[in-house]
């Protein structure tokens, strides 16, 4: 059997992708969660490449391609977002709240479920096997329009990731050397995916229009999408693997000249920060940032960071989380909240993830939330 050159490229990319995914999954260097998130991402790209590149030599392979969910694009956006967060925040974990982001994968399974329901229905006598062409047409139509939410999902998560990166950079000045290395890699990582989104969009528009769909596929097939995917597999897998294994030396200690602030400005900013937390209760906003507080107080974010770091001796996140933690303690002692879970109370108090809440609580109290609650109720 002769394999066309472009299909051979896709199959080679598939093999390389699965190899790199395995290496990343079992890589003991670097952040384990980051490595495994990237491994799944590369594995999904390799699986999609296999679905298009595999030669259809008989009806068994054709049936396999119709029923196996080899193309799963809905998890790609969340994987990009959580990979970025885990690489810059070693304490980040995938909790129940984060795992909900992967539920839309059901969209990728839609056409396969239609196929399985039909086959089971034929054996059960519910459907007639002669309806297979109608079912095949329905599956093809579903796959066509499922690409719209897939493209939107990846694009939205890329934008959310860019926003989170910028927020992280503004809230953690100055960045350490490991953070700067990771930041450079992540920005290149996101640019590659943004470039692919542009290519996908150019192909998607004529593909979803019935009048131009067949002409597009007859002329180019799926190669304008999947050849770039193979390039991404090599680039993301190789550079991601090498990045995870590259030891980053800590930045040598050096004296940094502190910004000199007038005493009156320090007093006004400190008082404003306290009022913003105690009176306005801004800490209840899970998306609170130093920029938001700056707009609220009409003070530059740089001044707020300088006052917190130099005069209050704490970072912005620590300052805000102290108030969130006190709010959690108060609500835990209030019988009105007896029917709420610890995580539910934490989210209502401004924490945006279970992992952050657990870590912050243990750091600031010396015990876990459950240990604290058991101690209080004993």
C-alpha positions in Angstrom: 0.0 0.0 0.0 1.4 3.4 -1.0 0.9 6.2 1.4 0.7 9.7 -0.1 3.6 12.0 1.0 1.3 14.4 3.0 -0.4 11.5 4.8 3.1 10.1 5.6 4.0 13.5 7.2 0.9 13.3 9.3 1.7 9.8 10.5 5.3 10.6 11.3 4.0 13.6 13.3 1.6 11.3 15.1 4.4 8.9 16.1 6.6 11.7 17.2 3.8 13.3 19.2 3.0 10.1 21.1 6.7 9.6 21.8 7.1 13.1 23.1 3.9 12.8 25.2 5.2 9.7 26.9 8.6 11.4 27.6 6.8 14.4 29.1 4.4 12.3 31.2 7.2 10.3 32.8 9.7 13.2 33.0 10.8 13.6 36.6 12.4 17.0 36.2 10.6 20.3 36.4 7.0 20.6 37.6 5.2 17.3 37.3 1.8 18.7 36.8 3.0 21.1 34.0 4.8 18.2 32.2 1.7 16.0 32.3 -0.6 18.8 31.1 1.7 19.4 28.2 1.9 15.7 27.6 -1.9 15.4 27.2 -1.9 18.5 25.0 0.7 17.0 22.6 -1.0 13.6 22.8 -4.3 15.2 21.7 -2.7 16.9 18.7 -1.0 13.6 17.8 -4.4 11.7 18.0 -6.0 14.3 15.7 -3.2 13.9 13.2 -3.7 10.1 13.3 -7.4 10.5 12.5 -6.6 12.4 9.3 -3.4 10.7 8.2 -4.3 7.0 8.7 -5.0 5.3 5.3 -8.5 3.9 5.0 -7.6 0.5 3.5 -10.8 -1.4 4.6 -14.2 -1.0 6.2 -12.8 -1.9 9.6 -10.5 1.1 9.7 -13.3 3.3 8.3 -15.6 2.1 11.1 -12.9 2.7 13.7 -12.4 6.3 12.5 -16.2 6.8 12.6 -16.6 5.6 16.2 -13.3 6.4 18.0 -13.1 9.9 19.5 -9.6 10.6 18.0 -10.2 14.4 17.5 -10.8 16.1 20.8 -10.3 19.9 20.6 -12.5 21.1 23.5 -9.9 20.2 26.2 -7.1 22.1 24.4 -8.1 25.5 25.7 -8.2 24.5 29.4 -5.0 22.5 29.0 -3.2 25.7 27.7 -4.6 27.8 30.5 -3.8 25.3 33.3 -0.4 24.5 31.9 0.5 28.2 32.0 -0.8 28.6 35.6 1.0 25.5 36.9 4.3 26.5 35.3 4.4 29.9 37.1 2.6 28.8 40.3 4.2 25.5 41.7 1.4 25.3 44.2 -1.4 25.1 41.6 -3.4 22.0 41.6 -6.3 20.7 39.5 -9.3 20.7 41.8 -12.9 19.9 41.2 -13.6 23.4 40.0 -10.8 23.3 37.5 -11.8 19.8 36.2 -15.2 21.2 35.2 -13.5 23.1 32.4 -13.1 19.8 30.6 -16.7 18.8 30.7 -17.4 20.4 27.2 -15.4 17.5 25.7 -18.9 16.0 25.2 -19.1 18.2 22.2 -16.2 16.3 20.6 -17.9 13.0 21.3 -21.3 14.0 19.8 -20.9 12.4 16.3 -19.4 9.3 17.8 -22.3 8.9 20.2 -24.7 9.2 17.3 -22.8 6.4 15.6 -22.8 4.2 18.7 -26.5 4.8 19.3 -27.3 3.8 15.7 -25.2 0.5 15.9 -26.7 -0.5 19.2 -30.1 0.4 17.9 -29.6 -1.8 14.9 -28.6 -4.8 17.0 -31.6 -4.1 19.3 -34.0 -3.9 16.4 -34.8 -0.3 16.9 -33.2 1.0 13.7 -32.9 -0.4 10.2 -29.3 -0.9 9.0 -30.3 0.6 5.6 -30.5 4.0 7.4 -26.7 4.1 7.7 -26.3 6.7 5.0 -28.7 9.1 6.7 -26.8 8.6 10.0 -23.5 9.1 8.2 -24.8 12.4 6.8 -26.0 13.5 10.2 -22.6 12.7 11.8 -20.8 14.6 9.1 -23.0 17.6 9.5 -22.5 17.5 13.3 -18.7 17.4 12.9 -18.8 20.4 10.5 -20.6 22.7 12.9 -18.9 21.4 16.0 -15.8 23.1 14.8 -17.4 26.5 15.6 -17.5 26.0 19.4 -14.1 24.2 19.2 -12.5 27.3 17.6 -14.3 29.7 20.0 -13.2 27.6 23.0 -9.5 27.6 22.2 -9.5 31.3 21.3 -11.3 32.3 24.5 -8.9 30.3 26.7 -5.9 31.8 24.9 -7.2 35.3 25.7 -7.8 34.3 29.3 -4.3 32.9 29.5 -2.8 36.1 28.1 -4.8 38.1 30.7 -3.7 35.9 33.5 0.0 36.2 32.4 -0.2 40.0 32.4 -1.9 40.0 35.8 0.8 37.6 37.2 3.6 39.8 35.9 2.0 43.0 37.4 1.4 41.4 40.8 4.8 39.9 41.2 7.4 42.6 40.5 10.2 42.1 40.2 10.1 38.7 38.5 12.7 36.1 39.6 15.0 34.6 37.0 13.0 31.3 36.9 9.8 33.2 36.4 11.4 35.3 33.6 12.6 32.1 31.8 9.1 30.5 32.1 7.4 33.8 31.0 9.5 33.9 27.8 8.7 30.3 27.0 5.0 30.8 27.7 4.7 33.8 25.5 6.2 31.9 22.6 4.0 29.0 23.4 0.9 31.2 23.2 2.0 32.9 20.0 2.3 29.6 18.3 -1.3 28.7 19.2 -2.6 32.2 18.2 -0.9 31.7 14.8 -2.6 28.4 14.5 -6.0 29.9 15.4 -5.6 32.4 12.5 -4.9 29.5 10.1 -7.8 27.5 11.5 -10.2 30.5 11.1 -9.2 31.0 7.4 -10.0 27.3 6.7 -13.1 27.3 9.0 -15.1 30.1 7.3 -15.4 28.4 3.8 -15.7 25.0 5.5 -18.9 25.8 7.4 -20.5 27.4 4.3 -22.3 24.6 2.3 -21.7 26.4 -1.0 -17.9 26.4 -0.6 -17.3 23.4 1.6 -16.9 20.7 -1.1 -14.7 22.8 -3.3 -12.4 23.6 -0.4 -12.1 19.9 0.7 -11.6 18.7 -2.9 -8.8 21.3 -3.5 -6.9 21.1 -0.2 -8.5 18.5 2.0 -7.6 18.9 5.7 -3.9 19.4 5.0 -3.9 23.3 5.6 -4.9 22.5 9.2 -3.1 19.3 10.0 0.3 20.0 8.5 0.6 23.0 10.9 -0.5 20.7 13.7 2.4 18.4 12.9 4.7 21.4 13.0 3.2 22.3 16.4 3.7 18.7 17.7 7.4 18.9 16.9 7.9 22.4 18.3 5.8 22.1 21.4 6.9 18.6 22.3 10.6 19.1 21.7 10.9 22.6 23.2 8.5 21.8 26.0 10.5 18.7 26.9 13.8 20.5 26.8 12.4 23.5 28.7 11.2 21.2 31.5 14.7 19.6 31.8 16.7 22.8 31.6 17.9 23.7 35.2 17.4 27.3 36.0 19.9 28.8 38.4 18.5 31.1 41.1 19.1 34.7 40.4 22.1 36.0 42.5 21.0 38.2 45.3 21.5 41.9 44.6 20.4 45.1 46.2 17.5 46.9 44.6 17.1 50.5 45.2 13.6 51.0 46.8 11.3 53.7 45.5 11.3 56.6 48.0 7.7 57.5 48.8 6.6 60.6 50.7 5.3 59.9 54.2 1.9 61.5 53.5 1.5 59.3 50.3 2.3 56.2 52.3 -0.2 57.1 55.0 -3.0 57.9 52.5 -2.3 54.8 50.5 -2.1 52.5 53.5 -5.4 54.0 54.9 -7.1 53.6 51.5 -6.0 50.0 51.2 -7.4 49.2 54.7 -10.7 51.0 53.9 -10.9 49.2 50.5 -10.7 45.9 52.4 -12.6 46.5 55.7 -15.3 49.0 54.4 -15.7 48.3 50.7 -14.7 44.6 51.1 -13.0 44.4 47.7 -11.4 41.2 48.8 -14.7 39.4 48.0 -13.9 39.8 44.3 -12.2 36.6 43.1 -10.7 38.5 40.2 -9.3 41.3 42.3 -6.0 42.7 41.1 -3.7 45.5 42.0 -4.9 47.4 38.9 -8.5 47.1 40.2 -7.6 48.4 43.6 -5.6 51.2 42.0 -8.6 52.3 40.0 -10.7 52.2 43.1 -8.3 54.3 45.1 -7.1 56.4 42.1 -3.6 55.4 43.0 -1.1 53.9 40.6 -0.6 50.1 40.9 3.2 50.7 41.3 2.6 52.9 44.3 0.3 50.3 45.9 2.9 47.6 45.4 5.7 49.8 46.8 3.6 50.6 49.9 2.7 47.0 50.5 6.2 45.6 49.9 8.3 48.3 51.6 6.0 49.6 54.4 3.6 46.8 55.2 6.1 44.0 54.5 3.8 41.8 52.4 2.8 41.1 48.8 -0.5 42.1 47.3 -1.8 38.5 47.3 -0.9 38.0 51.0 -2.5 41.3 52.0 -5.8 40.4 50.2 -5.8 36.8 51.3 -5.5 37.8 55.0 -8.8 39.5 54.8 -10.4 36.6 52.8 -9.1 34.2 55.5 -10.6 36.2 58.3 -13.9 36.3 56.5 -13.8 32.5 56.1 -13.2 32.1 59.9 -16.1 34.4 60.7 -18.4 32.5 58.4 -17.3 29.1 59.7 -18.3 30.2 63.2 -21.7 31.5 62.0 -24.5 28.8 62.3 -26.2 30.3 59.3 -23.5 28.8 57.1 -23.7 25.3 58.7 -25.1 23.8 55.4 -22.2 25.2 53.3 -19.0 23.3 52.5 -15.6 24.7 53.3 -14.9 25.2 49.6 -18.2 26.9 49.1 -17.5 29.4 51.9 -14.0 29.9 50.5 -15.3 30.8 47.1 -17.9 33.2 48.6 -15.0 34.9 50.5 -13.0 35.7 47.3 -10.8 32.6 46.8 -10.8 31.5 43.2 -9.5 28.0 43.6 -9.6 25.2 46.2 -5.9 24.7 46.0 -5.2 28.4 46.7 -7.5 28.4 49.7 -6.0 25.2 51.2 -2.5 26.5 50.7 -3.2 30.0 52.1 -5.1 28.6 55.1 -2.3 26.3 56.0 0.4 28.9 55.6 -1.4 31.5 57.7 -2.8 29.4 60.4 -0.4 26.4 60.6 -3.3 23.9 60.2 -5.5 22.7 57.4 -9.1 24.1 57.1 -10.5 20.7 58.3 -8.2 20.6 61.2 -9.2 24.2 62.2 -12.9 23.4 61.9 -12.5 20.2 64.0 -10.6 22.2 66.6 -13.3 24.9 66.7 -16.2 22.4 67.0 -14.4 20.1 69.6 
